[in-house]
């Protein structure tokens, strides 16, 4: 029987678009635009939030 994994919730801060590329306004020597990449600080570039883990008692 196949095992199904539940979908992880999408990050509410970036709505599932965790990485963006921003132009700096300058150009490289060969004429291309210089860019930087920024990741979502809430999900660290994954696009998903981690569900809360269930606490288990040890030695119960």
PDB file of N, CA, C and O in Angstrom:
ATOM      1  N   UNK A   1       0.844  -1.166   0.000  1.00  0.00           N
ATOM      2  CA  UNK A   1       0.000   0.000   0.000  1.00  0.00           C
ATOM      3  C   UNK A   1       0.901   1.245   0.000  1.00  0.00           C
ATOM      4  O   UNK A   1       1.837   1.311   0.796  1.00  0.00           O
ATOM      5  N   UNK A   2       0.647   2.219  -0.859  1.00  0.00           N
ATOM      6  CA  UNK A   2       1.516   3.391  -0.931  1.00  0.00           C
ATOM      7  C   UNK A   2       1.362   4.295   0.290  1.00  0.00           C
ATOM      8  O   UNK A   2       0.276   4.442   0.851  1.00  0.00           O
ATOM      9  N   UNK A   3       2.454   4.878   0.671  1.00  0.00           N
ATOM     10  CA  UNK A   3       2.455   5.831   1.782  1.00  0.00           C
ATOM     11  C   UNK A   3       2.357   7.238   1.217  1.00  0.00           C
ATOM     12  O   UNK A   3       3.121   7.610   0.326  1.00  0.00           O
ATOM     13  N   UNK A   4       1.434   8.006   1.726  1.00  0.00           N
ATOM     14  CA  UNK A   4       1.259   9.374   1.267  1.00  0.00           C
ATOM     15  C   UNK A   4       1.770  10.335   2.326  1.00  0.00           C
ATOM     16  O   UNK A   4       1.457  10.197   3.509  1.00  0.00           O
ATOM     17  N   UNK A   5       2.546  11.292   1.901  1.00  0.00           N
ATOM     18  CA  UNK A   5       3.008  12.316   2.828  1.00  0.00           C
ATOM     19  C   UNK A   5       2.095  13.523   2.718  1.00  0.00           C
ATOM     20  O   UNK A   5       1.650  13.878   1.627  1.00  0.00           O
ATOM     21  N   UNK A   6       1.821  14.143   3.834  1.00  0.00           N
ATOM     22  CA  UNK A   6       0.965  15.308   3.845  1.00  0.00           C
ATOM     23  C   UNK A   6       1.754  16.506   3.337  1.00  0.00           C
ATOM     24  O   UNK A   6       2.939  16.636   3.643  1.00  0.00           O
ATOM     25  N   UNK A   7       1.116  17.386   2.563  1.00  0.00           N
ATOM     26  CA  UNK A   7       1.822  18.566   2.072  1.00  0.00           C
ATOM     27  C   UNK A   7       2.156  19.511   3.216  1.00  0.00           C
ATOM     28  O   UNK A   7       1.355  19.711   4.129  1.00  0.00           O
ATOM     29  N   UNK A   8       3.340  20.084   3.152  1.00  0.00           N
ATOM     30  CA  UNK A   8       3.761  21.035   4.175  1.00  0.00           C
ATOM     31  C   UNK A   8       3.114  22.378   3.898  1.00  0.00           C
ATOM     32  O   UNK A   8       2.923  22.736   2.736  1.00  0.00           O
ATOM     33  N   UNK A   9       2.770  23.135   4.940  1.00  0.00           N
ATOM     34  CA  UNK A   9       2.147  24.444   4.730  1.00  0.00           C
ATOM     35  C   UNK A   9       3.106  25.431   4.069  1.00  0.00           C
ATOM     36  O   UNK A   9       4.305  25.438   4.350  1.00  0.00           O
ATOM     37  N   UNK A  10       2.561  26.257   3.194  1.00  0.00           N
ATOM     38  CA  UNK A  10       3.353  27.264   2.496  1.00  0.00           C
ATOM     39  C   UNK A  10       3.644  28.418   3.439  1.00  0.00           C
ATOM     40  O   UNK A  10       2.796  28.788   4.252  1.00  0.00           O
ATOM     41  N   UNK A  11       4.821  28.981   3.338  1.00  0.00           N
ATOM     42  CA  UNK A  11       5.250  30.098   4.180  1.00  0.00           C
ATOM     43  C   UNK A  11       4.338  31.303   3.951  1.00  0.00           C
ATOM     44  O   UNK A  11       4.091  31.691   2.809  1.00  0.00           O
ATOM     45  N   UNK A  12       3.847  31.881   5.019  1.00  0.00           N
ATOM     46  CA  UNK A  12       2.963  33.034   4.927  1.00  0.00           C
ATOM     47  C   UNK A  12       3.679  34.331   4.631  1.00  0.00           C
ATOM     48  O   UNK A  12       3.047  35.309   4.229  1.00  0.00           O
ATOM     49  N   UNK A  13       4.988  34.359   4.823  1.00  0.00           N
ATOM     50  CA  UNK A  13       5.751  35.574   4.577  1.00  0.00           C
ATOM     51  C   UNK A  13       6.070  35.767   3.104  1.00  0.00           C
ATOM     52  O   UNK A  13       6.043  36.889   2.600  1.00  0.00           O
ATOM     53  N   UNK A  14       6.375  34.669   2.410  1.00  0.00           N
ATOM     54  CA  UNK A  14       6.772  34.781   1.005  1.00  0.00           C
ATOM     55  C   UNK A  14       5.767  34.135   0.054  1.00  0.00           C
ATOM     56  O   UNK A  14       5.951  34.203  -1.161  1.00  0.00           O
ATOM     57  N   UNK A  15       4.715  33.514   0.571  1.00  0.00           N
ATOM     58  CA  UNK A  15       3.685  32.847  -0.223  1.00  0.00           C
ATOM     59  C   UNK A  15       4.251  31.793  -1.166  1.00  0.00           C
ATOM     60  O   UNK A  15       3.725  31.604  -2.262  1.00  0.00           O
ATOM     61  N   UNK A  16       5.300  31.114  -0.765  1.00  0.00           N
ATOM     62  CA  UNK A  16       5.855  30.038  -1.569  1.00  0.00           C
ATOM     63  C   UNK A  16       6.887  30.473  -2.598  1.00  0.00           C
ATOM     64  O   UNK A  16       7.369  29.644  -3.370  1.00  0.00           O
ATOM     65  N   UNK A  17       7.238  31.761  -2.627  1.00  0.00           N
ATOM     66  CA  UNK A  17       8.294  32.268  -3.520  1.00  0.00           C
ATOM     67  C   UNK A  17       9.466  32.702  -2.642  1.00  0.00           C
ATOM     68  O   UNK A  17       9.616  33.893  -2.368  1.00  0.00           O
ATOM     69  N   UNK A  18      10.297  31.761  -2.196  1.00  0.00           N
ATOM     70  CA  UNK A  18      11.269  32.040  -1.148  1.00  0.00           C
ATOM     71  C   UNK A  18      12.541  32.753  -1.580  1.00  0.00           C
ATOM     72  O   UNK A  18      13.222  33.345  -0.742  1.00  0.00           O
ATOM     73  N   UNK A  19      12.877  32.712  -2.854  1.00  0.00           N
ATOM     74  CA  UNK A  19      14.115  33.316  -3.321  1.00  0.00           C
ATOM     75  C   UNK A  19      13.810  34.306  -4.428  1.00  0.00           C
ATOM     76  O   UNK A  19      13.080  33.994  -5.369  1.00  0.00           O
ATOM     77  N   UNK A  20      14.374  35.503  -4.313  1.00  0.00           N
ATOM     78  CA  UNK A  20      14.188  36.528  -5.341  1.00  0.00           C
ATOM     79  C   UNK A  20      15.548  37.037  -5.791  1.00  0.00           C
ATOM     80  O   UNK A  20      16.524  36.979  -5.043  1.00  0.00           O
ATOM     81  N   UNK A  21      15.603  37.530  -7.009  1.00  0.00           N
ATOM     82  CA  UNK A  21      16.816  38.134  -7.543  1.00  0.00           C
ATOM     83  C   UNK A  21      16.559  39.621  -7.729  1.00  0.00           C
ATOM     84  O   UNK A  21      15.564  40.014  -8.338  1.00  0.00           O
ATOM     85  N   UNK A  22      17.459  40.446  -7.204  1.00  0.00           N
ATOM     86  CA  UNK A  22      17.297  41.891  -7.217  1.00  0.00           C
ATOM     87  C   UNK A  22      18.438  42.496  -8.025  1.00  0.00           C
ATOM     88  O   UNK A  22      19.599  42.139  -7.824  1.00  0.00           O
ATOM     89  N   UNK A  23      18.116  43.404  -8.934  1.00  0.00           N
ATOM     90  CA  UNK A  23      19.172  44.079  -9.686  1.00  0.00           C
ATOM     91  C   UNK A  23      19.722  45.217  -8.838  1.00  0.00           C
ATOM     92  O   UNK A  23      18.977  45.892  -8.128  1.00  0.00           O
ATOM     93  N   UNK A  24      21.032  45.423  -8.917  1.00  0.00           N
ATOM     94  CA  UNK A  24      21.675  46.462  -8.114  1.00  0.00           C
ATOM     95  C   UNK A  24      21.742  47.791  -8.851  1.00  0.00           C
ATOM     96  O   UNK A  24      22.069  48.810  -8.243  1.00  0.00           O
ATOM     97  N   UNK A  25      21.443  47.806 -10.127  1.00  0.00           N
ATOM     98  CA  UNK A  25      21.498  49.037 -10.904  1.00  0.00           C
ATOM     99  C   UNK A  25      22.816  49.247 -11.624  1.00  0.00           C
ATOM    100  O   UNK A  25      22.932  50.153 -12.449  1.00  0.00           O
ATOM    101  N   UNK A  26      23.805  48.429 -11.326  1.00  0.00           N
ATOM    102  CA  UNK A  26      25.096  48.538 -12.007  1.00  0.00           C
ATOM    103  C   UNK A  26      25.205  47.442 -13.056  1.00  0.00           C
ATOM    104  O   UNK A  26      24.404  46.507 -13.087  1.00  0.00           O
ATOM    105  N   UNK A  27      26.197  47.572 -13.904  1.00  0.00           N
ATOM    106  CA  UNK A  27      26.423  46.574 -14.949  1.00  0.00           C
ATOM    107  C   UNK A  27      27.829  45.990 -14.815  1.00  0.00           C
ATOM    108  O   UNK A  27      28.748  46.645 -14.324  1.00  0.00           O
ATOM    109  N   UNK A  28      27.969  44.765 -15.254  1.00  0.00           N
ATOM    110  CA  UNK A  28      29.267  44.114 -15.257  1.00  0.00           C
ATOM    111  C   UNK A  28      30.051  44.625 -16.470  1.00  0.00           C
ATOM    112  O   UNK A  28      29.462  45.266 -17.340  1.00  0.00           O
ATOM    113  N   UNK A  29      31.364  44.361 -16.554  1.00  0.00           N
ATOM    114  CA  UNK A  29      32.153  44.836 -17.693  1.00  0.00           C
ATOM    115  C   UNK A  29      31.657  44.336 -19.050  1.00  0.00           C
ATOM    116  O   UNK A  29      31.878  44.995 -20.066  1.00  0.00           O
ATOM    117  N   UNK A  30      30.984  43.173 -19.079  1.00  0.00           N
ATOM    118  CA  UNK A  30      30.478  42.680 -20.360  1.00  0.00           C
ATOM    119  C   UNK A  30      29.058  43.172 -20.661  1.00  0.00           C
ATOM    120  O   UNK A  30      28.474  42.753 -21.660  1.00  0.00           O
ATOM    121  N   UNK A  31      28.491  44.045 -19.829  1.00  0.00           N
ATOM    122  CA  UNK A  31      27.207  44.677 -20.121  1.00  0.00           C
ATOM    123  C   UNK A  31      25.995  44.053 -19.451  1.00  0.00           C
ATOM    124  O   UNK A  31      24.884  44.562 -19.602  1.00  0.00           O
ATOM    125  N   UNK A  32      26.179  42.965 -18.717  1.00  0.00           N
ATOM    126  CA  UNK A  32      25.039  42.351 -18.039  1.00  0.00           C
ATOM    127  C   UNK A  32      24.742  43.083 -16.737  1.00  0.00           C
ATOM    128  O   UNK A  32      25.628  43.703 -16.147  1.00  0.00           O
ATOM    129  N   UNK A  33      23.505  43.009 -16.297  1.00  0.00           N
ATOM    130  CA  UNK A  33      23.129  43.652 -15.041  1.00  0.00           C
ATOM    131  C   UNK A  33      23.635  42.841 -13.857  1.00  0.00           C
ATOM    132  O   UNK A  33      23.579  41.611 -13.870  1.00  0.00           O
ATOM    133  N   UNK A  34      24.126  43.527 -12.840  1.00  0.00           N
ATOM    134  CA  UNK A  34      24.610  42.863 -11.642  1.00  0.00           C
ATOM    135  C   UNK A  34      23.425  42.605 -10.728  1.00  0.00           C
ATOM    136  O   UNK A  34      22.632  43.511 -10.469  1.00  0.00           O
ATOM    137  N   UNK A  35      23.294  41.369 -10.234  1.00  0.00           N
ATOM    138  CA  UNK A  35      22.166  40.985  -9.397  1.00  0.00           C
ATOM    139  C   UNK A  35      22.646  40.367  -8.095  1.00  0.00           C
ATOM    140  O   UNK A  35      23.771  39.879  -7.992  1.00  0.00           O
ATOM    141  N   UNK A  36      21.762  40.401  -7.103  1.00  0.00           N
ATOM    142  CA  UNK A  36      21.997  39.701  -5.844  1.00  0.00           C
ATOM    143  C   UNK A  36      20.773  38.830  -5.573  1.00  0.00           C
ATOM    144  O   UNK A  36      19.680  39.116  -6.061  1.00  0.00           O
ATOM    145  N   UNK A  37      20.961  37.774  -4.800  1.00  0.00           N
ATOM    146  CA  UNK A  37      19.880  36.863  -4.467  1.00  0.00           C
ATOM    147  C   UNK A  37      19.539  37.028  -2.994  1.00  0.00           C
ATOM    148  O   UNK A  37      20.431  37.108  -2.149  1.00  0.00           O
ATOM    149  N   UNK A  38      18.233  37.080  -2.684  1.00  0.00           N
ATOM    150  CA  UNK A  38      17.778  37.210  -1.301  1.00  0.00           C
ATOM    151  C   UNK A  38      16.806  36.079  -0.991  1.00  0.00           C
ATOM    152  O   UNK A  38      15.911  35.779  -1.781  1.00  0.00           O
ATOM    153  N   UNK A  39      16.994  35.456   0.168  1.00  0.00           N
ATOM    154  CA  UNK A  39      16.103  34.392   0.634  1.00  0.00           C
ATOM    155  C   UNK A  39      15.151  34.936   1.689  1.00  0.00           C
ATOM    156  O   UNK A  39      15.475  35.892   2.394  1.00  0.00           O
ATOM    157  N   UNK A  40      13.986  34.327   1.794  1.00  0.00           N
ATOM    158  CA  UNK A  40      12.999  34.697   2.803  1.00  0.00           C
ATOM    159  C   UNK A  40      13.583  34.418   4.191  1.00  0.00           C
ATOM    160  O   UNK A  40      14.036  33.302   4.448  1.00  0.00           O
ATOM    161  N   UNK A  41      13.583  35.401   5.081  1.00  0.00           N
ATOM    162  CA  UNK A  41      14.160  35.169   6.404  1.00  0.00           C
ATOM    163  C   UNK A  41      13.312  34.250   7.290  1.00  0.00           C
ATOM    164  O   UNK A  41      13.826  33.652   8.235  1.00  0.00           O
ATOM    165  N   UNK A  42      12.029  34.139   6.988  1.00  0.00           N
ATOM    166  CA  UNK A  42      11.163  33.312   7.828  1.00  0.00           C
ATOM    167  C   UNK A  42      11.343  31.819   7.550  1.00  0.00           C
ATOM    168  O   UNK A  42      11.401  31.021   8.486  1.00  0.00           O
ATOM    169  N   UNK A  43      11.430  31.434   6.277  1.00  0.00           N
ATOM    170  CA  UNK A  43      11.534  30.008   5.930  1.00  0.00           C
ATOM    171  C   UNK A  43      12.937  29.624   5.475  1.00  0.00           C
ATOM    172  O   UNK A  43      13.189  28.455   5.181  1.00  0.00           O
ATOM    173  N   UNK A  44      13.844  30.581   5.412  1.00  0.00           N
ATOM    174  CA  UNK A  44      15.240  30.343   5.024  1.00  0.00           C
ATOM    175  C   UNK A  44      15.358  29.780   3.610  1.00  0.00           C
ATOM    176  O   UNK A  44      16.226  28.951   3.335  1.00  0.00           O
ATOM    177  N   UNK A  45      14.481  30.236   2.715  1.00  0.00           N
ATOM    178  CA  UNK A  45      14.585  29.853   1.315  1.00  0.00           C
ATOM    179  C   UNK A  45      13.957  28.536   0.943  1.00  0.00           C
ATOM    180  O   UNK A  45      14.203  28.039  -0.156  1.00  0.00           O
ATOM    181  N   UNK A  46      13.150  27.941   1.815  1.00  0.00           N
ATOM    182  CA  UNK A  46      12.522  26.665   1.478  1.00  0.00           C
ATOM    183  C   UNK A  46      11.127  26.844   0.887  1.00  0.00           C
ATOM    184  O   UNK A  46      10.683  26.013   0.095  1.00  0.00           O
ATOM    185  N   UNK A  47      10.427  27.922   1.262  1.00  0.00           N
ATOM    186  CA  UNK A  47       9.077  28.152   0.770  1.00  0.00           C
ATOM    187  C   UNK A  47       7.997  27.503   1.609  1.00  0.00           C
ATOM    188  O   UNK A  47       6.809  27.699   1.354  1.00  0.00           O
ATOM    189  N   UNK A  48       8.397  26.731   2.609  1.00  0.00           N
ATOM    190  CA  UNK A  48       7.443  26.028   3.464  1.00  0.00           C
ATOM    191  C   UNK A  48       7.758  26.303   4.928  1.00  0.00           C
ATOM    192  O   UNK A  48       8.899  26.577   5.300  1.00  0.00           O
ATOM    193  N   UNK A  49       6.724  26.223   5.738  1.00  0.00           N
ATOM    194  CA  UNK A  49       6.935  26.299   7.177  1.00  0.00           C
ATOM    195  C   UNK A  49       6.997  24.890   7.715  1.00  0.00           C
ATOM    196  O   UNK A  49       6.387  23.984   7.148  1.00  0.00           O
ATOM    197  N   UNK A  50       7.701  24.694   8.767  1.00  0.00           N
ATOM    198  CA  UNK A  50       7.778  23.372   9.365  1.00  0.00           C
ATOM    199  C   UNK A  50       6.642  23.230  10.354  1.00  0.00           C
ATOM    200  O   UNK A  50       6.434  24.120  11.179  1.00  0.00           O
ATOM    201  N   UNK A  51       5.906  22.142  10.296  1.00  0.00           N
ATOM    202  CA  UNK A  51       4.808  21.966  11.243  1.00  0.00           C
ATOM    203  C   UNK A  51       5.349  21.758  12.653  1.00  0.00           C
ATOM    204  O   UNK A  51       6.466  21.277  12.846  1.00  0.00           O
ATOM    205  N   UNK A  52       4.537  22.128  13.623  1.00  0.00           N
ATOM    206  CA  UNK A  52       4.942  21.947  15.025  1.00  0.00           C
ATOM    207  C   UNK A  52       5.065  20.460  15.319  1.00  0.00           C
ATOM    208  O   UNK A  52       4.221  19.661  14.911  1.00  0.00           O
ATOM    209  N   UNK A  53       6.102  20.106  16.016  1.00  0.00           N
ATOM    210  CA  UNK A  53       6.318  18.701  16.351  1.00  0.00           C
ATOM    211  C   UNK A  53       5.515  18.344  17.590  1.00  0.00           C
ATOM    212  O   UNK A  53       5.339  19.157  18.497  1.00  0.00           O
ATOM    213  N   UNK A  54       5.046  17.139  17.605  1.00  0.00           N
ATOM    214  CA  UNK A  54       4.320  16.660  18.764  1.00  0.00           C
ATOM    215  C   UNK A  54       5.322  16.270  19.842  1.00  0.00           C
ATOM    216  O   UNK A  54       6.326  15.616  19.562  1.00  0.00           O
ATOM    217  N   UNK A  55       5.047  16.670  21.052  1.00  0.00           N
ATOM    218  CA  UNK A  55       5.940  16.331  22.156  1.00  0.00           C
ATOM    219  C   UNK A  55       5.591  14.930  22.667  1.00  0.00           C
ATOM    220  O   UNK A  55       4.421  14.590  22.845  1.00  0.00           O
ATOM    221  N   UNK A  56       6.604  14.151  22.892  1.00  0.00           N
ATOM    222  CA  UNK A  56       6.390  12.810  23.427  1.00  0.00           C
ATOM    223  C   UNK A  56       7.076  12.705  24.777  1.00  0.00           C
ATOM    224  O   UNK A  56       8.135  13.291  25.002  1.00  0.00           O
ATOM    225  N   UNK A  57       6.476  11.975  25.641  1.00  0.00           N
ATOM    226  CA  UNK A  57       7.058  11.771  26.960  1.00  0.00           C
ATOM    227  C   UNK A  57       8.032  10.606  26.883  1.00  0.00           C
ATOM    228  O   UNK A  57       7.739   9.567  26.291  1.00  0.00           O
ATOM    229  N   UNK A  58       9.165  10.796  27.478  1.00  0.00           N
ATOM    230  CA  UNK A  58      10.167   9.737  27.507  1.00  0.00           C
ATOM    231  C   UNK A  58      10.077   9.034  28.861  1.00  0.00           C
ATOM    232  O   UNK A  58      10.057   9.688  29.903  1.00  0.00           O
ATOM    233  N   UNK A  59      10.024   7.740  28.844  1.00  0.00           N
ATOM    234  CA  UNK A  59       9.975   6.962  30.083  1.00  0.00           C
ATOM    235  C   UNK A  59       8.583   6.857  30.665  1.00  0.00           C
ATOM    236  O   UNK A  59       8.423   6.543  31.844  1.00  0.00           O
ATOM    237  N   UNK A  60       7.577   7.117  29.853  1.00  0.00           N
ATOM    238  CA  UNK A  60       6.201   7.022  30.386  1.00  0.00           C
ATOM    239  C   UNK A  60       5.674   5.622  30.269  1.00  0.00           C
ATOM    240  O   UNK A  60       4.539   5.355  30.664  1.00  0.00           O
TER     241      UNK A  60
END
